[in-house]
Amino acid sequence: MLERSVVKGTPPSAPVPYSTVVSEIHIRRARRSDVEEIVAMLADDDLGARREAPGDPAYLRAFEAIDADPGQLLAVAERDGDVVGTLQLTFIPGLSRRGATRALVEGVRVRSDQRGGGLGARLMEWAVEESRRRGCALVQFTSDASRTRAHRFYERLGFEATHLGFKLML
């Protein structure tokens, strides 16, 4: 169960003014000082190793843009002061579905020595709850077609593979 301390009267579009504690895991908005650890998690698998470049200053510029945008929330999970997981939520207002806002989940990662203990599920549950809190009608994401274990994980959490995604690299 999620425990939450919310600043009363904060509008859903405001920056997250609180943290959520789940068991011994603390989920909070990422800080600039977390970027190196986040990038290390992004690079810590076969796909990420090919497309990420830890140490590149572009990550800090991207963090500044994400952090300044009220429609973005880069979150980290901490255990005993160590960053052990991350994900990014993007809140997208739209006209479809009767003007619904949707949440897009990106970059879900758990540090390799923390995998298999339920942290990924806790992060996703937190993302769903945060999306509800912000009035979203649905949560969506894409997952690389080669990540079949991840697909089974998301299905166990109740997500359905309902669409086929397309990308064009620029």
N, C-alpha and C positions, 0 to 999 in steps of 0.2 A: 504494500500500500504506500502511496506517495504521501509524504508529509510536506506541507507547504507553509511558508510564512510569506504572506503577500502584503504589500503596502496598500492599505485601503484607499479606494477611489482612483487607482491608477487605470487609465484607459488601456484597452487591449493593444493599441498600436504603440504604446510607450515602450521604451527600452525595458527589458526585464529588470525590475527593481528588487528581486528576491533571488534566493537560491532554493533548491530543492534537495532534501537529504533522503536518500533511499538506502536503508540499511547503513553500511559503513561507506557508501558511495555518496559523494557530494557533487551535484551537477550544477554548473554555473556558467554564466557568460564568459567566453574566452577573453583573455587579456593579451596584449602585445607580447608579453614575456612568455606566453604559451606557444607562440608560433613555431618555434624550433621543434618542440615535442610533437605538435600536431603534424607537421610536415614529416617527421620521422615515422609516424604511424601511417601516413598516406603512402609513404615509400616502402613500407614493410610488407610487401607481398609481390608476387610475380608481375602483376599489372603495374602496380605503383613503382616498382623498381625501374621499369622502362620509361615511365613518363614524368617522374618527379626528380627534382634536382635540389636536395637539401642544401641550404646555404645561399641559394639564389635570393637576392634582395627583392625580387618580384613578389615573394610571399608576404613580405612586410607591407608593400604597397597594396596588395590585395586585401590584407587584413584591415588596413586603414579604411579602405572603401567599404568593406563589409561592416565594420564596426560603426561607421558613420550613417549607414542606411537603416532606417527604422523597420524596413521590410525584411531585414536579414537578422539572423541570430546564429552565431557560431558558438556552440556550447562545448564544454569539456566536462568529463567525469574525473573526479579526483578520489584517490584512496590514500589516506595517510599523507596528504600533501603532494602526492605524485599524480601527474596527468596520466590517466590510464585508458581514456576513451574520448571520442569526439564525434560530433555530427554538426551539420549546418542545416538550418531551417530557413526557407525563403517563403514569405507570405505573399500570395498572388491574388489580388482582387480581380474579379472577372465578371463579364456579363452573362456567361453561360451558367446554367443551373440556377437561374433566377437571381443572378448577381452574387453568387457565392464566392467566398474567399477560400482558396485551397492552400495547403502547405506542401511544399516540395522539400523532401529530405535528400541531402547530398552528403557525401564524404563520411559515411558511417564507418568508424574504425575503432577497434579495441586493440590495445597494446598486446603484442604476441604472447607475453608471459601471463596475461590476464584472460586469455580466451578460454571458453568452455565453462566458465563459472556463472553465467547468467548476466554478465554486464551488458552485453549487446541487447538483450531483451529489455533490461532496465532502461537503457538509453532510448530505445524505440518506444517503450511505454511512456517515458517522460515526454518524448517528442509528440506523441499523440495527445497527451494531456495538455501540453503547452499550446498545441494547435486548437484544441477545444476551447481553452481559456481565451484565445484570441478570436474565437468565433468562426473558425474554419469549418467548412462543410465536409471536407475530405482531406486525406493525407495521401500523397502520391510520391513515387520515386522511380528511378530506373536502376537497374542492376546489370552489370556486364553479363552478356549471354554465357560467358565461360564460368561464371560463379554459381555453379549448380548447388553447392552446399549452402550458399547464402540464400538462394531461392527457396530451398526447403525450410530454412530458418524463418524467413519472412512469412511463408505459408503457415508455419506453426503459430505465428503471432496473429494470424487472422487476415493477412493481406492476400489479395487475389491477383493473379497475373491476368489482367483484363485487356491490356493494350500491347501493341507492338511498337517499340520506339525506334526513331530514326535520328541519325546525327550526320552533320556535314562539318568536317574539320576545316577551319579557316586559317 
